[in-house]
Amino acid sequence: MKKALFTIFVFLCVCAFTMPAMAADKYPSRPITYQVAFPPGGQSDLEARRQQPYLEKILGQKVIIQYKPGGGGSICWADLVKQKPDGYFVAGFNVPHIVLQPLARGNAGYETDQLTPIAIFQATALGLAVMKDSRFKTIKDLVEFAKKHPGEVVAGGSGTWSGPHLAFLQFCTLAGIEMTWIPYKGAAPGVAAFLGKHIEITLANSNDLVSHKDKIRVLAMGTEERFKHFPDTPTFQELGYDMTASVDRGLAGPPGFPEEAVKVLEKACLDIASKPEVVAALERDGFVVRKMNAAQTKAYIEKKKAQLLPILKASKK
């Protein structure tokens, strides 16, 4: 009897000491750093800030947002792949940016396959816009002028070898025109330059276009169907240009990111993207909801890589 009681006593002592240790080891057990690849005020920042309180509630830990802009996002992702893969450092990413940078630059500081995909949760369509008082009322006006005055029209937007830059290159190639591209460190400074009339044309994200719709004229949208916020604006395809253009946003970890951490963060991101109030806010502000898990995100990135390579080669001819 005494032996049995002693055994039970030992078992309870072991449980008392090991259970807290097990709980402490449960992921996440400390704050997570969420790095944003573009300056404050852009789409990536807006989404990180939107997610932050939800993530903290779901994970039970602080989520610390920090910024590392530059190089069309490549500076952030080059830094990401050097981080310790312990589950406590993640970064937002953009498609097609994470694919374009290594393909176009040759040495972007990282390879696309080094990133560990967690989820894709949001997107914006891209549109070509001018100010309301612009000399260009239609795409036809713009193309006719650009053909007569190669390089004279100054366009700009977020980054070099980014989604907006790719859309610019595609449009110029399909229209047979030359325009000048001015890159900015992110969407927010690009839009500020456009509104300040430092550039005449912009390829911008749909939520920025919606935010400034009273000041601008959108000449074409990169959607497959007309965008609901601009029902009178034709798509590029309607205008005879075989292209669509968008930017997808998600979350990734460094190489070797723990599978447990991927699963926890994947579920958290997709749960947030499914919340009615989040969906309503995204759609109201001109965003598009995306809900791709880690496996779907990885497959989507591979698909985009295959699609973008010939476009990139054509644009460099």
N, C-alpha and C positions, 0 to 999 in steps of 0.2 A: 504493500500500500504506500509506504514511505517512498519507495523507488518510483512508483507511478506518479505520486505528487511532485517529486523532484523533477521528473521528466517534463511534466506539465509546466512547472515553474521555469525550467530552462527554456522551453518552447516559447512561453509568454515573454520572457526576457529578450530572446532573439527577435521576436516580432516587434517588440517595443523599440529595439535599436535599428532594425532593418527597414521597417515600414517608412519612417521619415526619410531615410536615405534613398529608398526607391522613389518616394514622392519627389524628393529634390532632384532626382535624375530625370524626371518626366519632362519631355520637351514641350514648350520652352521653359527654362528655369531662370532665365535672366533676360534683360532687355535685348531687342533686336534692332539692328541698324538697317534702315531702308534708304538706300542711296538713289537719288534722282539724277538722271543724265542731262537734264536741261535746266535753265535758270528758273527761279521762282516766277509763278504767274502763268506758265505754259500748261499744256494739257497733262503732261506727266506729273507736274507738281500738283495740279488741281485734283488729279485722281489719287495720288498718294495721300494728300490731306483729307480727301473724302473718306478713304479707307482707314486712316489712322485710328480714329476713335472706335470703329467697329473691330479692327484687329486687336486693339488693346483689350477690349471687352471679351472677345472670343478667346484670345491667347492667355489673358491674365497677366500680361507683361507690357511694359512700356515699349513703344515703337518709336525710335529716334530717326527723324527724317533729316538727311543731309544732302548737299548738292555737290556735284562734280561735273559741270558743263564743259562743252568744247568738243571740237572735232566731229560734229554731227552725232554726238553720243559716244564716240569711240574712246574718249579719255576715261569716261566712267566705266565702260565695259572692259577696258584694258586694266583698270584698277580692280574690277570685280574678280577677274580670273586669278589675281594674285592673292586674294583673301583666303584666310584659313577656312576650310570647308567644315565648320562645326555647327552650321545651322543658324548662326547669329548675325550673318551679314548677307543681305540680299540687295538687288538693284532692279529698278524698273527698266524695261527694254521696249524698244519700238521695232516693229516690222513695217517697212523693209530695211530700216537703218542697220540693224545688227547683221543683216546679210550683205548689204551694199558696201559697208565700210571695208571689210577684208578683201572683197572682190575688187573694189575700185582702187584702194590705196596700196595694195600689195602688202604693206606692213601697218596694220591698224593697232597693233599691240595686243591683239587677241584673234582667235578664230571663232567663227560662229558656233562650231560644235563644242567649244570649251564651256559655253554657258549651260547650266543645268536648268531646263525649262520647268516652271512651276505651274503657271496658268496664263491664259490671255483672258482679259475681262472687259475690254473697252476698245472702241475705235472711233475714228473720225474720217468722214469723207473729205476729199480735197476739192477745192473749187478755185477757179481762176477769176480774180476780181480786180476791179478798178474803182477809183473814187467816183461818186455820182456826177461830178463835174468834168469827168475825163472826156477827152476827144474821142475815145473809143466807145461806141454805143453797143457794138456787137463784136463777136469773134471775127466776122468777116472784115469789119473795119480794121481790127488789129492786124490780121494776117496781110491784108492788102498794103497797109503802111509798112509793116516789117519787111515785106518783100522788096519794097522800093528803097528802104533805109536799113540795110543789114546792121545789126548790133546797136542801133540807136535807142531802141526801146529798152529801158532798164527795169528788170523784174527782180524780185527777191523773196526770201523766205527763210525758213529754218534750215541752216546747215548746208554742207556740201556732201554729196552722196547720201542724201536723206530722202524721205518720201516726197517732200515738196520739190526737191531738186530733180529727182527722177521723173516726176510728173512734168516738170518744165522741159527736161530733155526729150521726153516722149512727145510732148506736144510740138516742140520745135521741129523734131524729125518728121513727124507725120504731116505738119503744115508746110514743111520745106522753107522754114524761116530761120533767121539768126537773131537772137536777143541776148542781152547781157544779164548774167545772173549775179546778184549780190547776196552772199550767205550771211546769216546772222546766227548767234549762238543758240537760239531757240525760237519758239513761236512768238513769245511775248515781245522780245526786241524786234523781231521781224514785222509784227503787226504795228508796233509803235512807229517804225520807220515808214511803213506804208501810209498810216494815218497822217504822219507828218509830211508826206509827199516827197520823201527822199528817194522813193522808188515809185514807178508808175503802175506796175503790175505786181500782183502777188499771187502765189499759189499757197492757199492757207487752209487751215483746218476748219471743218464745218462749224464748230462751236464758236470760233472767233468770227466767222462770217455772220453767224446768227447774232452775236453780241453787238455787232456794228452795222447791222442791216440797214439802219436808217441813214448811214453815211456813205454806203458803197453800192456798187452795181456788180452783181455776180454774173459773169458772161457764160460760164459753163461749169457743170458739176461732174465730178468723177464717179458718180454713182451709176448703177445699171438702170435704175428708174429715177424719175424726177424726185428730188429731195423735198420732203414735205414742208420744210421751212421756206423753200424757194420754188413754189409750184410753177412759176412762170419762167424759170431758168432751165434751158435745155441741157441735156447731158452731152458730154463730148461725143458719144456715140451717135446721138441724134444729129449732131452737126457734121457727121461724116468722119470723125476721128476715132479709130478703133482703140480706145483706151479707157481704163477705169483707174481711179487713184484713191488710195486711202492709207491710213496709218493705224495699225493695230498695236495695242499696248498690253504689256503683261509684266510678270515678275519672274526673276531667275536668280539662281545661286551660282557660286563658283564651281569649278570642276570638283567632283567627288562629294558634292553636297549630300548629306545623309538622306536616305530614302524616307525615314520617319519624318524628318523635317519637311520634305517635299509633300508628303501626304497631309500633314497638319496644315501647312500654308496653302496648299492647293484647295483643300476643303474650305478654309477660311475665306479665300478670295472668291470662290464660286458661291459661297453662302451670301457674301456681301453683294455680289452682282445679281443675286436673285431677290433681294429685298425690295418690296414694292416701292418704298420711298426712294431708294437708290435708282431703280429703273425709271421712275417718273422724273426724277431730277435730271438724269442723263438725257433722256429723250427730249425733255423741255429745253435743255441747253444746247441741243444740236449734236450730242454724242450718239453713238450706236452701242448697244449692249452686246458684248461677246461673252460666251461662257465655254471656254475650252480647258479641259484638264491637262495634266502634264504630258500624257501620251499624245493627245490631240494637238497640243501646242508644238511638240517636237515634230510631228508629222507635217503640220502646217508650215513650219519654218523650212523643212526640207523641200516641200512643194514650192514655196516661194523662191528658194534658192535656184531650183531648176527653171523657174519662169523668168527670173531676173537676169540670169547670165547672158542669154542672147540679146535682151534689151540693152544691157550695159555695153556689150560688144558693138551693137549697132550704133549706140550713141557716141562711141569713141572713134568711129570711122572718120 
